[in-house]
Amino acid sequence: MTAAETKDFDLIIVGAGPAGLCAAMYAGRGMLHAVTLERGAPGGELLNTDLIEDYPGFASVKGWELAQQMADHAQKFGAQIDTATVDQIARTGDDRFTVTTIGGPTYRAPAVILTAGGTPVKLGIPGEKEYAGKGVSYCAVCDGAFFKGEVLAVVGGGDAAVEEADYLTRYASKVYIVHRREEFRASKIVQERAFANPKIEVIWNKTVPEIVGGEKGVQHLVLEDVHTHERSTLPVGGVFIFIGFKPNTGLVAEHVKHDAGGYLLTDERMMTSVPGLFAAGDVRAQITRQVTTAVGDATTAAIAVEKYLAGWRESHAKVPV
């Protein structure tokens, strides 16, 4: 393929996390000519998660194993998964979408399901960028094994932060959880597991205004009390930041209605304010973001796309292509 080529499909699915793979499976079952675009290996955030324990039918399954099974299942029904980095999704004058990729072909279809997930939110403090990959990480599963015997810190208080702190104790000698409030937002079962782990210590009501290091990487964190503003230092060999994700919705050239956090608003069919553009999974505004909700969104979106395309074909039957 060359960058100048244009490939036509019924449906383009952007992202191959749980939502994208589920949508691809249903598109295959619906006999749609569809393609799923993913810049890396299929699986999305599943590849950054050690154990999945809240997906029906799997009491406990490795993230990468569930990702592989989902990809295999989708491909069993004929799903086409192309490795491509999407640059932009734009609607054209003929009621189609053009999806351009970096250094690759251009894809065109009447419908798009956006399942591009999100990217980690940064603290935006001195030392964070300087020591990225040198002690600063956003993925415990990816980097935890590099910190055997180290004292580590996790910044955050949601499910991801507390779960990943527990995961890191298999490598670290001690893990501090630094949280700016006096209670976690994480679910009770996740909290109980962390509190029962003798390697975990929680530091409440503290923020991290700076990460300090040297030639070999991170050396300590600067902590600031949220009430007194008193500062102290916490010696650590690495810090894992889990303070949220920002939805990857900037790929869409046209304005799409969204909430205050940038998550796309959809109707009951998962269609956004842009006709033919559907959203599923972590890019969509909803109460919770789990694997189960991602695949539920995707199921609805893929089936809704079938109905949308039937109407689209009828309305464009006499329009020259």
Helices and strands as residue ranges (DSSP letters): E 6-8, E 11-14, H 18-29, E 34-38, G 44-48, E 51-52, E 61-62, H 63-76, E 80-83, E 86-91, E 97-101, E 106-109, E 111-114, E 118-120, E 136-137, H 140-143, G 144-147, E 151-155, H 159-168, E 174-178, H 188-195, E 200-203, E 206-214, E 217-225, E 231-235, E 238-241, E 245-247, E 277-279, G 281-283, H 291-315
